[in-house]
Amino acid sequence: MKMGIVFLVVGSLFLLSCPAWSTEKPVKLTLSESIKQALEGNLDTRIAEIQLQKVESEIAQRKASFKPKLSFELAPATWVGKPDSLNYEPQARLSASLLTERGTTYSLNLKQEKGENERITTSLSFNLTQKILLPPRVDSSYLALEKSLVNLRQKKLLLEEEKNRLKLKVTMNFYDILKGQRKIELKRLYLKEAREDLLVVKDKVDNQLASELDLLNAQIQVANAEEAVFQSQDELSRSSREFKDLLGIDPETQIEWVAESHYEPEPPDLNLEEAVKEALANRGEIEREKLSIKQGELDLALVKSRISPSLNLSGGYSYTELEKGEYQASLIFQIPLTDGGEGRAEVKTAESRLEEAYLNLEKLERDIGAEVENCFFDLQRRARKIELLRLSQNWYEKDLDIAQRRFSGGGITEDELREKEIDFKQAEISLLDALLDYETARSTFLKSLGRKLQQ
């Protein structure tokens, strides 16, 4: 009997010391508020956004290469000659250049200087260079820029996918916490029943209607029920800490998770064929894989541009005040003679990567189709389970109603009525768990379609 008293005292102290009874006023969070908090406070998402900004800055630098460049140089204090006869010859120079995506290079130089006899000399030159053969007739720097833009688009898609995954994870964890709270409610009912049974057994022992062994068994039942409550509370505490970390909030903050007043399963608004078609059109992974193909095509073009023979046209005009203006034009034929087979190997590698990207896209489309199919049928199974649990809850509700009337008439004992109450509570919790599981499965299904989850 002393062991039973110790169990009860220790258990009561533990329950009273649980954080759930903290005097600190908790912060209330609904599911939508939790998702919003996660998007704003999750460190992984914030780091990814900063990295994306860095890539955008690097691309802005690359784009600057294809914008006009203009520079001005002035040397107002310039002397030329021997130490005993220096001539003052100030100079000024204006330079402009432009590189286009088609590989055309424009350059303009204007120079003015003061020479002998205090005469000012002006010179002007203009040059143009254009690759005319062979393809690709674009500048290699522009191909690199295009590749960077493709990479940026991939990173943006990846960030959106990460945010969608974060929303789904928050949804799943939020519902898991609600289910953990219901589990604790049920465990407490079992604990209450075990304690009441213990009091009955004690009374029987005092009246010599039960043995010490019966008392010990009742005490063990109470201890087991208390342990079940402690374990459920510990699981909920761990889940809450992990959830707070996911949301990016202080682990010591007391949170009250606010559930919706009513959950009603919403069936999918399309059939399986339509679902697969929508997923193949909207999934970010497919678009990213298509961008990988484009990236592979750019890599192949870059390699071929670097190792292939080319024919360039160069022309220009120069003018000085001392001489007449003159034109110049030339064709420059560039032929790589030998590189030990390195160029051919690079082309082969780029072609293999491109072929692999096409195969990856085909495999990804198949995998996504299978994923959508699994999510679709899983949602249907969970909907059927809800209907069965609703019928079960109605049955237990009617059974409890009958038991309450029989108890009022003295037909059953209080213990039997309490068992009916616990059965009904268990049916209620099972139905709520099924509804929450359906909501999780529905969010998973919508994500598999490539839709953005609601915030």
NORDAQUI-V345668 format. One record per pair of residues at least 24 apart in sequence whose ideal C-beta (glycine too) atoms are under 8 Angstrom apart, sorted by the first residue. I is the first residue (numbers start at 1). J is the second residue. Records with the same first field share a line. If there is no record, write none. Layout:
I = J + J
//
This chain:
1 = 202 + 215 + 219
3 = 216 + 219
4 = 198 + 215 + 216 + 218 + 219 + 222
7 = 219 + 222 + 223 + 226
8 = 195 + 222
11 = 222 + 223 + 226 + 230
14 = 226 + 230
15 = 229
18 = 233
19 = 237 + 254
20 = 233
22 = 254
24 = 254
25 = 254
26 = 254 + 255 + 256
27 = 253 + 254 + 255 + 256
28 = 255 + 256 + 258
29 = 255 + 256 + 257 + 258
30 = 258 + 260
31 = 170 + 171 + 174 + 260
32 = 454 + 455
34 = 170 + 174 + 243 + 247 + 257
35 = 166 + 167 + 170 + 171 + 453 + 455
36 = 455
37 = 247 + 248 + 249
38 = 166 + 167 + 170 + 246 + 247 + 248
39 = 163 + 166 + 167 + 455
40 = 248
41 = 247 + 248 + 249
42 = 166 + 246 + 247 + 248
43 = 248
44 = 162
45 = 159 + 162 + 163 + 166
46 = 248
48 = 158 + 159 + 162
49 = 159
51 = 155
52 = 152 + 155 + 156 + 159
55 = 148 + 151 + 152 + 155
56 = 152
58 = 148
59 = 145 + 148 + 149 + 152
62 = 141 + 144 + 145 + 148
63 = 145
65 = 99 + 141 + 145
66 = 98 + 99 + 100 + 101 + 141 + 142 + 145
67 = 98
68 = 96 + 97 + 98
69 = 95 + 96 + 97 + 98
70 = 94 + 95 + 96
71 = 95 + 96
87 = 116
88 = 114
89 = 113 + 114 + 115
90 = 114
99 = 139 + 141
100 = 139
101 = 138 + 139 + 142
102 = 130 + 137 + 138 + 139
103 = 130 + 131 + 137 + 138 + 139 + 142
104 = 128 + 129 + 130
105 = 129 + 130
121 = 320 + 321 + 322
122 = 320 + 321
123 = 318 + 319 + 320 + 321
124 = 318 + 319 + 320
125 = 316 + 317 + 318 + 319
126 = 316 + 317 + 318
127 = 314 + 315 + 316
128 = 313 + 314 + 315 + 316
129 = 312 + 313 + 314
130 = 312 + 313 + 314
131 = 310 + 311 + 312 + 313
132 = 311 + 312 + 313
133 = 310 + 311
134 = 308 + 309 + 310 + 311
136 = 301 + 304 + 305
138 = 301 + 305
140 = 302 + 305 + 306
143 = 298 + 301 + 302 + 305
144 = 302
146 = 298
147 = 295 + 298 + 299 + 302
150 = 291 + 294 + 295 + 298
151 = 295
153 = 291
154 = 288 + 291 + 292 + 295
157 = 284 + 287 + 288 + 291
158 = 284 + 288
160 = 284 + 452
161 = 284 + 285
164 = 447 + 452 + 453
165 = 447
166 = 246
167 = 443 + 453 + 455
168 = 443 + 444 + 447 + 453
169 = 246
170 = 243 + 246 + 247
171 = 439 + 440 + 443 + 453
172 = 440 + 443
173 = 239 + 242 + 243 + 246
174 = 243 + 257
175 = 436 + 437 + 439 + 440
176 = 239
177 = 236 + 239 + 240 + 243 + 257
178 = 257 + 259 + 432 + 436
179 = 432 + 433 + 436
180 = 232 + 235 + 236 + 239
181 = 236 + 257
182 = 429 + 432 + 433
183 = 232 + 236 + 429
184 = 229 + 232 + 233 + 236
185 = 425 + 429
186 = 422 + 425 + 426 + 429
187 = 225 + 228 + 229 + 232
188 = 229
189 = 421 + 422 + 425
190 = 225 + 228 + 422
191 = 222 + 225 + 226 + 228 + 229
193 = 225 + 418 + 419 + 422
194 = 218 + 221 + 222 + 224 + 225
195 = 222 + 225
196 = 415 + 418
197 = 221 + 415
198 = 222
200 = 415
263 = 432 + 435 + 436 + 438 + 439
264 = 435
265 = 382 + 383 + 386 + 435 + 438 + 439 + 442
266 = 442
267 = 383
268 = 376 + 379 + 442 + 445
272 = 372 + 373 + 376
275 = 372 + 376 + 445 + 449
276 = 368 + 369 + 372 + 373
278 = 449 + 450
279 = 368 + 369 + 371 + 372 + 448 + 449 + 450
280 = 365 + 368 + 369
281 = 450
282 = 449 + 450 + 451
283 = 368 + 448 + 449 + 450
284 = 450
285 = 364 + 368
286 = 361 + 364 + 365 + 368
289 = 357 + 360 + 361 + 364
290 = 361
292 = 357 + 360 + 361
293 = 354 + 357 + 358 + 361
295 = 357
296 = 350 + 353 + 354 + 357
297 = 354
299 = 350 + 353 + 354
300 = 347 + 350 + 351 + 354
303 = 343 + 346 + 347 + 350
304 = 347
306 = 343
307 = 336 + 339 + 343 + 344 + 346 + 347
308 = 336
309 = 333 + 334 + 335 + 336
310 = 334
368 = 448
371 = 448
372 = 445 + 448 + 449
375 = 441 + 444 + 445 + 448
376 = 445
378 = 441 + 444 + 445
379 = 438 + 441 + 442 + 445
382 = 434 + 437 + 438 + 441
383 = 438
385 = 434
386 = 431 + 434 + 435 + 438
389 = 427 + 430 + 431 + 434
390 = 431
392 = 427 + 430 + 431
393 = 424 + 427 + 428 + 430 + 431
395 = 427
396 = 420 + 423 + 424 + 426 + 427
397 = 424 + 427
399 = 423 + 424
400 = 424
//
